[in-house]
Amino acid sequence: MATHLDAAALRARVREAGAGTLRLHNKPPPPGSSRPRITFGGAELAEALATEGAGLTGLDLTMQKLGADGWRAVFEALRKGACPRLATLSLYNNDLDPAGGAALAAALVGCPALTELHVGVNGLGDAGFGALAEALGRGACPGMARLKAYDNKLTVLPEALCGVASLEELHLDGNDIGSL
């Protein structure tokens, strides 16, 4: 069972989250649960974030397969400053590819308060993760403390990460980087 959220419902959800975390994950409900899975379009979410997301401090979009166009819309809204107070962003298991990683990297300039980014179980590859590392190395999120990028088809550790002095945790298991 799935519940599709239209633009008005998404704006209401973002508004209700206020200065907290908006959880729109699509994790399977536990056995016997009546909780439906949540679906929505990326353009509708981008519009909701742009109009109502200024106070959000957390955004959990785990397992939301929005497609390339949907993610581009969401990342463009973030790049334009839709959620300037956003501290945590979970994009776990969303089929983000190298182009999605580059789009996310560009969005980080609009998320100056971001301290935790979870992009595990995607397909960022070296190019997409490298773009993220470059953005962080240039100071896009000066307080970035936790970066979870496990299972992303990585083979190299981007040198730009060495310039992220605030980084306390880096999760890279499940990649084929070799010894560090």
DRENMARSE-244164 format. One record per residue: residue in three letters; x, y, z of N, C-alpha, C, CB in turn. Coordinates in nm, 4 decimals, padded with zeros to 6 digits. Glycine has a CB too. Layout:
N
aa;n_X;n_Y;n_Z;ca_X;ca_Y;ca_Z;c_X;c_Y;c_Z;cb_X;cb_Y;cb_Z
ALA;X;Y;Z;X;Y;Z;X;Y;Z;X;Y;Z
...
This chain:
180
aa;n_X;n_Y;n_Z;ca_X;ca_Y;ca_Z;c_X;c_Y;c_Z;cb_X;cb_Y;cb_Z
MET;00.0848;-00.1174;00.0000;00.0000;00.0000;00.0000;00.0897;00.1242;00.0000;-00.0967;-00.0005;00.1228
ALA;00.0581;00.2216;-00.0834;00.1355;00.3447;-00.0926;00.0424;00.4648;-00.0878;00.2198;00.3468;-00.2213
THR;00.0924;00.5718;-00.0299;00.0217;00.6983;-00.0262;00.1004;00.7972;-00.1095;00.0024;00.7492;00.1197
HIS;00.0361;00.8527;-00.2131;00.1034;00.9523;-00.2956;00.0705;01.0908;-00.2415;00.0615;00.9394;-00.4451
LEU;00.1740;01.1706;-00.2177;00.1559;01.3066;-00.1681;00.1629;01.4044;-00.2841;00.2621;01.3411;-00.0613
ASP;00.0604;01.4863;-00.3007;00.0630;01.5892;-00.4038;00.1324;01.7135;-00.3480;-00.0812;01.6231;-00.4527
ALA;00.1414;01.8177;-00.4293;00.2141;01.9387;-00.3902;00.1586;02.0005;-00.2616;00.2089;02.0411;-00.5028
ALA;00.0265;02.0079;-00.2489;-00.0341;02.0684;-00.1293;-00.0021;01.9857;-00.0053;-00.1872;02.0812;-00.1464
ALA;-00.0090;01.8527;-00.0170;00.0217;01.7659;00.0973;00.1692;01.7763;00.1359;-00.0143;01.6197;00.0650
LEU;00.2569;01.7880;00.0377;00.3989;01.8040;00.0675;00.4261;01.9370;00.1369;00.4814;01.7939;-00.0605
ARG;00.3643;02.0450;00.0892;00.3815;02.1743;00.1567;00.3350;02.1651;00.3016;00.3035;02.2855;00.0825
ALA;00.2229;02.0968;00.3248;00.1720;02.0813;00.4618;00.2705;02.0016;00.5474;00.0338;02.0116;00.4608
ARG;00.3280;01.8945;00.4916;00.4256;01.8139;00.5668;00.5493;01.8960;00.6024;00.4669;01.6899;00.4855
VAL;00.5984;01.9744;00.5061;00.7160;02.0570;00.5319;00.6830;02.1611;00.6388;00.7647;02.1259;00.4016
ARG;00.5667;02.2234;00.6270;00.5234;02.3237;00.7246;00.5119;02.2621;00.8638;00.3887;02.3854;00.6824
GLU;00.4543;02.1422;00.8731;00.4389;02.0740;01.0024;00.5739;02.0410;01.0655;00.3574;01.9458;00.9852
ALA;00.6727;02.0071;00.9828;00.8047;01.9741;01.0364;00.8701;02.0974;01.0982;00.8947;01.9160;00.9260
GLY;00.8363;02.2152;01.0495;00.8868;02.3397;01.1064;01.0381;02.3432;01.1130;00.8300;02.3603;01.2439
ALA;01.0894;02.3559;01.2351;01.2335;02.3626;01.2563;01.2909;02.2255;01.2907;01.2660;02.4624;01.3672
GLY;01.2183;02.1206;01.2598;01.2642;01.9853;01.2900;01.3052;01.9110;01.1648;01.1563;01.9078;01.3623
THR;01.2911;01.7795;01.1726;01.3288;01.6911;01.0630;01.2053;01.6455;00.9869;01.4069;01.5699;01.1155
LEU;01.2114;01.6583;00.8564;01.1058;01.6086;00.7696;01.1451;01.4686;00.7263;01.0829;01.7025;00.6463
ARG;01.0655;01.3699;00.7654;01.0929;01.2305;00.7312;00.9959;01.1859;00.6221;01.0812;01.1387;00.8568
LEU;01.0489;01.1739;00.5036;00.9704;01.1264;00.3899;01.0366;01.0018;00.3329;00.9567;01.2366;00.2808
HIS;01.0912;00.9216;00.4223;01.1578;00.8000;00.3762;01.0570;00.7003;00.3241;01.2400;00.7376;00.4883
ASN;01.1056;00.6086;00.2458;01.0191;00.5081;00.1861;01.0632;00.3688;00.2288;01.0196;00.5202;00.0330
LYS;01.1068;00.3582;00.3518;01.1457;00.2279;00.4041;01.0225;00.1392;00.4109;01.2126;00.2410;00.5437
PRO;01.0393;00.0108;00.3826;00.9233;-00.0791;00.3940;00.8702;-00.0792;00.5375;00.9613;-00.2235;00.3506
PRO;00.7389;-00.0787;00.5530;00.6826;-00.0837;00.6881;00.7120;-00.2191;00.7523;00.5300;-00.0576;00.6850
PRO;00.7199;-00.2219;00.8847;00.7420;-00.3495;00.9522;00.6265;-00.4461;00.9256;00.7593;-00.3279;01.1032
PRO;00.6516;-00.5749;00.9313;00.5437;-00.6726;00.9100;00.4263;-00.6453;01.0041;00.5961;-00.8166;00.9310
GLY;00.3080;-00.6496;00.9495;00.1878;-00.6277;01.0296;00.1520;-00.4816;01.0498;00.2046;-00.6917;01.1620
SER;00.2369;-00.3903;01.0021;00.2118;-00.2477;01.0190;00.1125;-00.1996;00.9139;00.3434;-00.1676;01.0100
SER;00.0331;-00.1010;00.9512;-00.0599;-00.0426;00.8548;-00.0030;00.0857;00.7943;-00.1948;-00.0142;00.9217
ARG;00.1235;00.1189;00.8297;00.1856;00.2400;00.7766;00.2101;00.2230;00.6270;00.3185;00.2714;00.8508
PRO;00.1566;00.3151;00.5467;00.1777;00.3042;00.4010;00.3140;00.3592;00.3607;00.0666;00.3789;00.3247
ARG;00.3628;00.3144;00.2466;00.4820;00.3741;00.1884;00.4410;00.5093;00.1311;00.5459;00.2812;00.0783
ILE;00.5353;00.6007;00.1240;00.5067;00.7364;00.0782;00.5747;00.7592;-00.0566;00.5542;00.8419;00.1825
THR;00.5004;00.8110;-00.1529;00.5572;00.8473;-00.2826;00.5198;00.9915;-00.3144;00.5074;00.7512;-00.3947
PHE;00.6006;01.0552;-00.3973;00.5758;01.1926;-00.4404;00.6709;01.2234;-00.5544;00.5938;01.2943;-00.3226
GLY;00.6493;01.3339;-00.6203;00.7354;01.3769;-00.7296;00.8424;01.4726;-00.6820;00.6535;01.4417;-00.8386
GLY;00.9563;01.4682;-00.7479;01.0668;01.5563;-00.7116;01.0347;01.7032;-00.7321;01.1886;01.5206;-00.7911
ALA;00.9647;01.7369;-00.8403;00.9296;01.8772;-00.8656;00.8370;01.9300;-00.7565;00.8629;01.8924;-01.0038
GLU;00.7434;01.8464;-00.7131;00.6511;01.8875;-00.6064;00.7256;01.9074;-00.4738;00.5391;01.7824;-00.5889
LEU;00.8204;01.8180;-00.4443;00.8985;01.8342;-00.3215;00.9842;01.9599;-00.3304;00.9873;01.7099;-00.2961
ALA;01.0456;01.9841;-00.4453;01.1290;02.1031;-00.4620;01.0478;02.2293;-00.4359;01.1899;02.1072;-00.6032
GLU;00.9260;02.2337;-00.4886;00.8397;02.3501;-00.4679;00.8033;02.3651;-00.3205;00.7121;02.3384;-00.5529
ALA;00.7734;02.2528;-00.2540;00.7377;02.2568;-00.1119;00.8560;02.3049;-00.0275;00.6913;02.1177;-00.0640
LEU;00.9760;02.2582;-00.0597;01.0946;02.3027;00.0136;01.1196;02.4507;-00.0097;01.2177;02.2211;-00.0279
ALA;01.1027;02.4951;-00.1342;01.1269;02.6349;-00.1675;01.0299;02.7286;-00.0962;01.1169;02.6548;-00.3172
THR;00.9059;02.6851;-00.0762;00.8065;02.7737;-00.0138;00.7962;02.7577;00.1369;00.6720;02.7491;-00.0744
GLU;00.8286;02.6393;00.1893;00.8057;02.6133;00.3316;00.9274;02.5608;00.4080;00.6950;02.5159;00.3456
GLY;01.0410;02.5402;00.3396;01.1521;02.4675;00.4011;01.2576;02.5485;00.4725;01.2174;02.3909;00.3004
ALA;01.2403;02.6777;00.4875;01.3460;02.7617;00.5451;01.3867;02.7209;00.6861;01.3012;02.9047;00.5468
GLY;01.2960;02.6629;00.7631;01.3281;02.6271;00.9007;01.3772;02.4853;00.9211;01.2103;02.6480;00.9842
LEU;01.3658;02.4001;00.8201;01.4030;02.2590;00.8358;01.5479;02.2424;00.8795;01.3803;02.1841;00.7057
THR;01.5689;02.1519;00.9759;01.7048;02.1191;01.0180;01.7441;01.9775;00.9760;01.7179;02.1341;01.1691
GLY;01.6476;01.8972;00.9360;01.6763;01.7616;00.8904;01.5822;01.7217;00.7787;01.6659;01.6625;01.0059
LEU;01.6357;01.6417;00.6846;01.5554;01.5947;00.5724;01.5958;01.4509;00.5430;01.5739;01.6860;00.4464
ASP;01.5015;01.3579;00.5626;01.5258;01.2152;00.5404;01.4462;01.1707;00.4189;01.4873;01.1308;00.6660
LEU;01.5181;01.1462;00.3097;01.4562;01.1020;00.1851;01.5050;00.9619;00.1495;01.4871;01.2010;00.0705
THR;01.5283;00.8804;00.2504;01.5741;00.7440;00.2321;01.4820;00.6661;00.1398;01.5850;00.6742;00.3657
MET;01.5407;00.6006;00.0413;01.4706;00.5099;-00.0498;01.3599;00.5766;-00.1308;01.4124;00.3966;00.0281
GLN;01.3733;00.7038;-00.1577;01.2783;00.7726;-00.2464;01.3403;00.7763;-00.3848;01.2444;00.9184;-00.1950
LYS;01.2933;00.6962;-00.4721;01.3472;00.6861;-00.6080;01.2806;00.7921;-00.6952;01.3246;00.5428;-00.6674
LEU;01.3316;00.9145;-00.6913;01.2689;01.0263;-00.7608;01.3113;01.0373;-00.9068;01.3011;01.1545;-00.6898
GLY;01.4103;00.9626;-00.9492;01.4575;00.9715;-01.0868;01.5471;01.0930;-01.1068;01.3396;00.9772;-01.1831
ALA;01.6194;01.0942;-01.2168;01.7166;01.2007;-01.2429;01.6517;01.3390;-01.2432;01.7861;01.1763;-01.3761
ASP;01.5383;01.3542;-01.3108;01.4720;01.4851;-01.3170;01.4217;01.5288;-01.1800;01.3556;01.4810;-01.4161
GLY;01.3671;01.4344;-01.1032;01.3184;01.4671;-00.9691;01.4295;01.5129;-00.8774;01.2489;01.3481;-00.9083
TRP;01.5413;01.4404;-00.8802;01.6541;01.4797;-00.7955;01.7115;01.6134;-00.8394;01.7632;01.3726;-00.7984
ARG;01.7191;01.6363;-00.9702;01.7699;01.7661;-01.0183;01.6851;01.8805;-00.9632;01.7708;01.7705;-01.1734
ALA;01.5543;01.8616;-00.9615;01.4647;01.9661;-00.9097;01.4879;01.9890;-00.7598;01.3168;01.9278;-00.9353
VAL;01.4981;01.8810;-00.6841;01.5209;01.8934;-00.5392;01.6555;01.9599;-00.5130;01.5154;01.7544;-00.4701
PHE;01.7602;01.9145;-00.5820;01.8936;01.9708;-00.5591;01.9011;02.1171;-00.6011;01.9987;01.8900;-00.6346
GLU;01.8284;02.1540;-00.7060;01.8265;02.2940;-00.7485;01.7588;02.3805;-00.6415;01.7532;02.3086;-00.8848
ALA;01.6515;02.3311;-00.5811;01.5862;02.4055;-00.4720;01.6825;02.4239;-00.3547;01.4580;02.3321;-00.4247
LEU;01.7565;02.3191;-00.3212;01.8541;02.3302;-00.2123;01.9651;02.4287;-00.2496;01.9145;02.1916;-00.1792
ARG;02.0134;02.4216;-00.3736;02.1199;02.5121;-00.4189;02.0770;02.6581;-00.4055;02.1579;02.4816;-00.5649
LYS;01.9492;02.6839;-00.4317;01.8967;02.8204;-00.4243;01.8651;02.8637;-00.2817;01.7725;02.8324;-00.5091
GLY;01.8955;02.7792;-00.1822;01.8789;02.8187;-00.0430;01.7442;02.7885;00.0184;01.9037;02.9608;-00.0310
ALA;01.6726;02.6892;-00.0335;01.5409;02.6554;00.0209;01.5466;02.6134;00.1675;01.4785;02.5445;-00.0608
CYS;01.6561;02.5518;00.2086;01.6682;02.4992;00.3456;01.8027;02.5409;00.4062;01.6543;02.3437;00.3463
PRO;01.8221;02.6670;00.4341;01.9526;02.7141;00.4801;01.9947;02.6632;00.6182;01.9523;02.8621;00.4818
ARG;01.8994;02.6149;00.6981;01.9309;02.5646;00.8324;01.9500;02.4123;00.8349;01.8199;02.6038;00.9297
LEU;01.9411;02.3493;00.7199;01.9494;02.2036;00.7109;02.0826;02.1544;00.7662;01.9316;02.1571;00.5652
ALA;02.0764;02.0694;00.8699;02.1971;02.0154;00.9316;02.2207;01.8698;00.8922;02.1880;02.0273;01.0830
THR;02.1133;01.7937;00.8692;02.1278;01.6540;00.8296;02.0454;01.6275;00.7039;02.0844;01.5592;00.9444
LEU;02.1063;01.5513;00.6129;02.0400;01.5154;00.4884;02.0686;01.3688;00.4609;02.0873;01.6057;00.3699
SER;01.9630;01.2880;00.4561;01.9779;01.1456;00.4279;01.9202;01.1136;00.2909;01.9092;01.0607;00.5366
LEU;02.0089;01.0679;00.2036;01.9717;01.0282;00.0687;02.0102;00.8829;00.0459;02.0386;01.1195;-00.0361
TYR;02.0011;00.8033;00.1495;02.0384;00.6626;00.1472;01.9554;00.5856;00.0446;02.0215;00.6009;00.2861
ASN;02.0227;00.5053;-00.0366;01.9594;00.4100;-00.1279;01.8586;00.4768;-00.2219;01.8902;00.3008;-00.0483
ASN;01.9096;00.5657;-00.3062;01.8223;00.6399;-00.3981;01.8644;00.6317;-00.5438;01.8174;00.7830;-00.3576
ASP;01.9519;00.5415;-00.5785;01.9961;00.5268;-00.7174;02.0599;00.6530;-00.7732;01.8798;00.4876;-00.8042
LEU;02.1256;00.7314;-00.6872;02.1957;00.8493;-00.7361;02.3203;00.8040;-00.8112;02.2327;00.9456;-00.6191
ASP;02.3372;00.8523;-00.9331;02.4505;00.8154;-01.0170;02.5540;00.9286;-01.0149;02.4039;00.7854;-01.1629
PRO;02.6610;00.9188;-01.0947;02.7604;01.0261;-01.0942;02.7016;01.1647;-01.1252;02.8686;00.9945;-01.1942
ALA;02.6082;01.1737;-01.2192;02.5458;01.3030;-01.2484;02.4655;01.3530;-01.1282;02.4548;01.2919;-01.3724
GLY;02.3994;01.2618;-01.0583;02.3270;01.3001;-00.9371;02.4216;01.3501;-00.8295;02.2459;01.1827;-00.8842
GLY;02.5386;01.2864;-00.8191;02.6398;01.3321;-00.7238;02.6877;01.4722;-00.7567;02.7579;01.2363;-00.7217
ALA;02.7065;01.5005;-00.8848;02.7487;01.6341;-00.9267;02.6408;01.7378;-00.8973;02.7827;01.6347;-01.0760
ALA;02.5146;01.7014;-00.9211;02.4037;01.7928;-00.8917;02.3929;01.8181;-00.7411;02.2706;01.7356;-00.9458
LEU;02.4118;01.7135;-00.6625;02.4106;01.7297;-00.5166;02.5270;01.8183;-00.4729;02.4182;01.5919;-00.4458
ALA;02.6439;01.7982;-00.5319;02.7600;01.8799;-00.4968;02.7308;02.0275;-00.5199;02.8829;01.8369;-00.5782
ALA;02.6663;02.0593;-00.6324;02.6313;02.1981;-00.6618;02.5306;02.2523;-00.5606;02.5746;02.2098;-00.8035
ALA;02.4443;02.1641;-00.5097;02.3418;02.2056;-00.4134;02.3991;02.2400;-00.2766;02.2388;02.0967;-00.3981
LEU;02.5151;02.1863;-00.2438;02.5711;02.2061;-00.1101;02.5980;02.3520;-00.0769;02.6982;02.1283;-00.0967
VAL;02.6197;02.4366;-00.1755;02.6432;02.5786;-00.1475;02.5211;02.6427;-00.0818;02.6786;02.6534;-00.2770
GLY;02.4026;02.5865;-00.1042;02.2805;02.6393;-00.0440;02.2468;02.5770;00.0900;02.1663;02.6194;-00.1370
CYS;02.3377;02.4923;00.1402;02.3157;02.4227;00.2682;02.4334;02.4474;00.3622;02.2960;02.2699;00.2454
PRO;02.4596;02.5721;00.3994;02.5793;02.6030;00.4771;02.5825;02.5427;00.6168;02.5931;02.7493;00.4883
ALA;02.4673;02.5047;00.6715;02.4622;02.4493;00.8069;02.4755;02.2970;00.8097;02.3328;02.4896;00.8735
LEU;02.4877;02.2338;00.6927;02.4901;02.0876;00.6841;02.6118;02.0303;00.7574;02.4909;02.0428;00.5368
THR;02.5852;01.9403;00.8531;02.6920;01.8748;00.9273;02.6954;01.7248;00.9046;02.6773;01.9031;01.0738
GLU;02.5864;01.6676;00.8518;02.5811;01.5236;00.8267;02.5123;01.4965;00.6934;02.5074;01.4505;00.9415
LEU;02.5826;01.4196;00.6091;02.5300;01.3826;00.4782;02.5408;01.2319;00.4635;02.6059;01.4558;00.3633
HIS;02.4281;01.1680;00.4344;02.4219;01.0228;00.4191;02.3844;00.9918;00.2750;02.3196;00.9590;00.5189
VAL;02.4839;00.9443;00.1981;02.4605;00.9082;00.0587;02.4947;00.7618;00.0331;02.5421;00.9982;-00.0337
GLY;02.4920;00.6812;00.1381;02.5244;00.5400;00.1243;02.4278;00.4661;00.0330;02.5258;00.4747;00.2592
VAL;02.4773;00.3583;-00.0266;02.4015;00.2695;-00.1147;02.3387;00.3463;-00.2306;02.2929;00.1965;-00.0355
ASN;02.4235;00.4131;-00.3052;02.3859;00.4794;-00.4289;02.4880;00.4344;-00.5327;02.3819;00.6375;-00.4135
GLY;02.4943;00.4971;-00.6428;02.5913;00.4630;-00.7465;02.6728;00.5841;-00.7859;02.5214;00.4051;-00.8688
LEU;02.7152;00.6634;-00.6873;02.7855;00.7882;-00.7162;02.9121;00.7668;-00.7976;02.8198;00.8586;-00.5879
GLY;02.9814;00.6584;-00.7722;03.1071;00.6342;-00.8414;03.2101;00.7398;-00.8058;03.0853;00.6310;-00.9919
ASP;03.3290;00.7239;-00.8612;03.4379;00.8165;-00.8306;03.4056;00.9590;-00.8752;03.5667;00.7696;-00.8971
ALA;03.3399;00.9743;-00.9903;03.3100;01.1083;-01.0420;03.2094;01.1818;-00.9524;03.2552;01.0987;-01.1854
GLY;03.0993;01.1155;-00.9169;02.9978;01.1802;-00.8332;03.0481;01.2105;-00.6931;02.8750;01.0932;-00.8246
PHE;03.1193;01.1133;-00.6340;03.1721;01.1363;-00.4992;03.2848;01.2383;-00.5033;03.2220;01.0045;-00.4368
GLY;03.3619;01.2362;-00.6119;03.4682;01.3350;-00.6273;03.4129;01.4764;-00.6325;03.5488;01.3066;-00.7527
ALA;03.2993;01.4941;-00.7006;03.2356;01.6260;-00.7057;03.1908;01.6703;-00.5669;03.1156;01.6240;-00.8015
LEU;03.1361;01.5767;-00.4894;03.0979;01.6098;-00.3509;03.2199;01.6504;-00.2698;03.0273;01.4901;-00.2835
ALA;03.3268;01.5727;-00.2828;03.4497;01.6017;-00.2083;03.5049;01.7390;-00.2461;03.5556;01.4929;-00.2344
GLU;03.5030;01.7708;-00.3758;03.5517;01.9021;-00.4215;03.4691;02.0150;-00.3595;03.5466;01.9113;-00.5763
ALA;03.3368;01.9998;-00.3599;03.2501;02.1038;-00.3022;03.2789;02.1214;-00.1533;03.1011;02.0684;-00.3235
LEU;03.2934;02.0104;-00.0827;03.3236;02.0184;00.0606;03.4617;02.0767;00.0836;03.3137;01.8800;00.1257
GLY;03.5573;02.0391;00.0005;03.6932;02.0911;00.0128;03.7007;02.2414;-00.0114;03.7844;02.0196;-00.0838
ARG;03.6090;02.2938;-00.0933;03.6019;02.4389;-00.1190;03.5236;02.5114;-00.0098;03.5370;02.4658;-00.2559
GLY;03.4741;02.4386;00.0902;03.4056;02.5034;00.2019;03.2562;02.5167;00.1881;03.4614;02.6358;00.2218
ALA;03.1934;02.4358;00.1014;03.0486;02.4458;00.0816;02.9711;02.4252;00.2116;03.0031;02.3440;-00.0220
CYS;03.0153;02.3338;00.2952;02.9498;02.3064;00.4239;03.0605;02.3066;00.5296;02.8699;02.1673;00.4222
PRO;03.0943;02.4228;00.5824;03.2121;02.4340;00.6683;03.2088;02.3513;00.7960;03.2310;02.5745;00.7047
GLY;03.0918;02.3082;00.8396;03.0821;02.2288;00.9611;03.0599;02.0805;00.9360;02.9720;02.2809;01.0454
MET;03.0798;02.0331;00.8131;03.0547;01.8918;00.7796;03.1357;01.8018;00.8721;03.0903;01.8625;00.6307
ALA;03.0655;01.7223;00.9524;03.1316;01.6339;01.0491;03.1181;01.4866;01.0134;03.0751;01.6572;01.1871
ARG;03.0056;01.4473;00.9523;02.9816;01.3063;00.9209;02.9399;01.2901;00.7761;02.8746;01.2476;01.0134
LEU;03.0140;01.2058;00.7064;02.9846;01.1771;00.5666;02.9795;01.0260;00.5501;03.0909;01.2411;00.4711
LYS;02.8615;00.9773;00.5169;02.8410;00.8332;00.5000;02.8240;00.8053;00.3515;02.7167;00.7825;00.5816
ALA;02.9239;00.7371;00.2934;02.9231;00.7115;00.1493;02.9562;00.5662;00.1196;03.0223;00.8035;00.0780
TYR;02.9126;00.4763;00.2050;02.9418;00.3354;00.1825;02.8620;00.2828;00.0633;02.9105;00.2532;00.3086
ASP;02.9140;00.1759;00.0029;02.8493;00.1096;-00.1114;02.8127;00.2075;-00.2232;02.7242;00.0368;-00.0648
ASN;02.9144;00.2735;-00.2784;02.8929;00.3710;-00.3848;02.9826;00.3488;-00.5058;02.9147;00.5092;-00.3316
LYS;03.0405;00.2293;-00.5174;03.1254;00.1962;-00.6331;03.2479;00.2862;-00.6430;03.0449;00.2064;-00.7616
LEU;03.3049;00.3207;-00.5270;03.4225;00.4069;-00.5239;03.5490;00.3231;-00.5346;03.4247;00.4915;-00.3955
THR;03.6472;00.3754;-00.6077;03.7768;00.3072;-00.6191;03.8916;00.3954;-00.5716;03.8015;00.2643;-00.7635
VAL;03.8655;00.5249;-00.5518;03.9686;00.6161;-00.5025;03.9095;00.7060;-00.3937;04.0272;00.7018;-00.6187
LEU;03.9974;00.7506;-00.3065;03.9590;00.8479;-00.2051;03.9996;00.9855;-00.2573;04.0261;00.8163;-00.0655
PRO;03.9036;01.0738;-00.2825;03.9376;01.2052;-00.3377;04.0270;01.2849;-00.2434;03.8107;01.2842;-00.3675
GLU;04.1324;01.3397;-00.2988;04.2270;01.4180;-00.2201;04.1605;01.5400;-00.1569;04.3437;01.4618;-00.3071
ALA;04.0563;01.5909;-00.2213;03.9875;01.7096;-00.1702;03.9320;01.6888;-00.0293;03.8748;01.7483;-00.2640
LEU;03.9039;01.5629;00.0082;03.8523;01.5377;00.1435;03.9536;01.5744;00.2507;03.8129;01.3913;00.1587
CYS;04.0808;01.5730;00.2154;04.1856;01.6100;00.3122;04.1715;01.7555;00.3550;04.3255;01.5863;00.2521
GLY;04.1059;01.8372;00.2745;04.0867;01.9776;00.3077;03.9630;02.0054;00.3913;04.0796;02.0569;00.1833
VAL;03.8915;01.9015;00.4313;03.7694;01.9199;00.5112;03.8066;01.8974;00.6580;03.6538;01.8209;00.4651
ALA;03.8555;02.0031;00.7226;03.9075;01.9939;00.8588;03.8010;01.9538;00.9610;03.9683;02.1259;00.8989
SER;03.6747;01.9850;00.9349;03.5679;01.9563;01.0302;03.5227;01.8103;01.0270;03.4500;02.0461;01.0026
LEU;03.5648;01.7342;00.9261;03.5171;01.5971;00.9082;03.5690;01.5065;01.0198;03.5605;01.5427;00.7711
GLU;03.4762;01.4517;01.0987;03.5097;01.3630;01.2108;03.4874;01.2164;01.1758;03.4269;01.3996;01.3335
GLU;03.3869;01.1881;01.0922;03.3541;01.0508;01.0540;03.3375;01.0419;00.9035;03.2259;01.0028;01.1251
LEU;03.4015;00.9391;00.8461;03.3894;00.9128;00.7040;03.3655;00.7636;00.6887;03.5168;00.9597;00.6247
HIS;03.2482;00.7271;00.6404;03.2104;00.5865;00.6256;03.2199;00.5482;00.4782;03.0663;00.5607;00.6807
LEU;03.3140;00.4605;00.4466;03.3390;00.4221;00.3082;03.3341;00.2710;00.2868;03.4729;00.4748;00.2643
ASP;03.2912;00.1948;00.3859;03.2890;00.0482;00.3688;03.1993;00.0091;00.2524;03.2408;-00.0215;00.4982
GLY;03.2291;-00.1065;00.1942;03.1529;-00.1548;00.0811;03.1985;-00.0958;-00.0513;03.0087;-00.1253;00.1018
ASN;03.3062;-00.0191;-00.0507;03.3652;00.0340;-00.1737;03.4951;-00.0410;-00.1991;03.3902;00.1890;-00.1639
ASP;03.5545;-00.0247;-00.3142;03.6763;-00.0964;-00.3501;03.7945;00.0002;-00.3588;03.6578;-00.1706;-00.4838
ILE;03.8129;00.0748;-00.2495;03.9177;00.1764;-00.2446;04.0543;00.1131;-00.2155;03.8843;00.2823;-00.1381
GLY;04.0566;00.0035;-00.1463;04.1837;-00.0572;-00.1067;04.2268;-00.0020;00.0271;04.2927;-00.0323;-00.2127
SER;04.3516;-00.0241;00.0633;04.3995;00.0248;00.1931;04.4251;00.1746;00.1886;04.5275;-00.0491;00.2348
LEU;04.3960;00.2391;00.2987;04.4151;00.3850;00.3065;04.5391;00.4174;00.3835;04.2948;00.4534;00.3712
